[in-house]
Amino acid sequence: MEQIRVHGRGGQGVVTAAELIAIAAFYSGREAQSFPNFGVERSGAPIQSYARVSHRPILTREQVYAPTVLLIQDPTLVDEALKKKNALTQGIFAGCTPDTKIIINAPANRWPSLKKKFKNLYFSPATEIALEIFGKNIVNTVILGALAKYTKIISLPALEKAIKEKFADKGKEIIKKNILAVDKAGR
């Protein structure tokens, strides 16, 4: 079972990202679940959401404590985490092992300490792609393109179907832009 934890800030589509993972997994014939973890946080406050994907029924309903995949939508969360003692075992990196696949919205030349600790560390220019396509820093679908590219947990066609379903009420232009963003990050 793949256990995915998504970190970002309120208003960045962290919950939507986990939902899209689950919908895309369903379209791929797999079992899936997603759920958020937040309270009364304001826009901009750190939040996280979870997704699980499996070929078998998923019985657990608890938070993801040991992610097989970690998605970090906001690179400032990494900067904040690395300032703390035990940064690579607590906070956003809690429960990660050297085998955890970590995808960060950031340039590849950042955080040498992470490169030493995690062998499956990937970077995505999600902000750059989002600014080009949307004109603002909305990276949740972009980072999912990178998830499809680096992990193969979900496919780009399944993710495109999920976007069409989830954003059906947002209009064709929003759907088109999100699919373009996913494709650009996932190829």
N, C-alpha and C positions, 0 to 999 in steps of 0.2 A: 504494500500500500504506500502510495506517495502522500506525504503529509506536508502541506504547503502553508507557510506563514507569510502574510503580506504586511509590510510595515510602511507607513506613510503618515501624512498629517490629515486632520479633518478637512474635508472639502476637496481632497485629491482623488476621490474615487476608489479608495482602498476596499470598501465593502463591495462595490460594483466589480472590481477586479476579481475577487474571490468568487462572486456569483458567476461571472463569465467563464472562469476556469471550470466550475461545476457543470454549467450548461454545455460547454464545448466537450467535456469528458463524456457527458451523456450522449451527445451526438456521435461520439466515437465508440459507443456501445459499452461504456464502462459505468460502474457505480460511482456516484459522487455526492458530496455534500459541501456546503459552505455556510459560514456564519460569522458574524462580527464579534468583536470584543471592545466595547466602549460603553461609557456611561454618559455623563453630561458634558463631555468634552466640547469645547468650542472649535470653531473653524481654526485650523492651524495647529491644534494640539496633536501630539503623537497618538496614533491609534493603530490597531492591528486587526486583521481578519484572517480567517482560516479556510482552507479547502482541503478535502481529501479525495483521492482518486484511486480506484481499485478495480480489479477484475472480479472481485468477490463482494458480497454484501458488506457494508460498513456498519459495524455494530456500535462502535464507540461514539460518544457525543461530547467528549471533553475537549478542552483547548488543545492546540498543537504545542506540546512541550519539547518534542524532539523532531524538528522539521527535517525532512529529506531535501526540501527546497525552501530557500528563503528569498523573497523578493523585497527589495528596498527601493521604494519609489522616490524617496527624498534623501539625497546624499548628506544633508545636514544632520540627519539622525545618526549616520556613521561618525561624523565629526564629533558630535556630542557624546556618543558612546565611547569613543576611543580616548576621551579625556578622563574617563573614570577608571578607577582601580578595578582590576579583573574584567576589563572591557570585553575580552574575547570569550568569556564564560558566562557573563550576566547580560542583562538588558536585551537589546535586539538580537544578540548572538547567543542567548541562553539556549541550551539544548543542542546547539550545532556541533557536529563532529567534523573532523578533517574531510570527510566524504560528502558533507552537505553541499548541495549545489546552491551557490549564492549568486544572485543576479542583482546588480546595483545600477541605478540610473546615475552614471558618472563616467568621466573619462578613465581610460584604462591605466593611466600612470599614477593613480592615487593610492594611498594607504599600503605601503610596502609591508607593514606588519600583517595585514590580512593575507597578502600573497604568500607569506611564509606559513601561515596557519591553515589555510584552506586550499586544497588542490583543485577544486572545481569552482573557481571564482571567475565570474563573467561580468562584463561591463556593457552597458547599453547607452548610446547617446539619446536616450528617450526625451530629455528636455529639448535638445536640438531638433529632433524630429517633430515633437509636439508644437514647438514655436513655428516651425516651417509650415505645418499642415493646419493647425488650429489657430495660430496666432496667439496662443497662451500656453502656459505650462500645465497642461492636462496630460499626464503620462500613463494613466492606468492601462489603457488599451495598448499603448506603445510597448510597455514593459512585458505585456502578455505575448506580443510578437517575439520578443527575445526569449520568453519562456518556451514557446513552441520551438524556436530555433535551437536552443541549447539543451533542452531536456527531452523533447519528443513526447512529453506527457500528454499534450494536446497537439492537434495538427492545425495548420493555418486554415484549411477549409472548414473544419469544425468550429474554430474560433470565429470565422466570418459568419457562419450560421448563427452562432451564439449572439454576436453583435446585432445581426438583423432581428433576432427575437427580442433581445433585451431593450434595444433602442427603437423598436417599431413605432412608438408614439412620438419620437423625437424628429422624425422626418427623414426623407431620403438623403438629403445633403449631409446630415450628421452621420448617418450610417456610412455613406460613401467615404467621408473623411476618416472615420475610425477604421474602416477596412484598409484604406490606403496607409494609414499609420501602422497598423499591424503588419501589413505586407512589407513595408519599408524596414521595419525592425526585425522581421522574421526571415528575411532572405539573405 
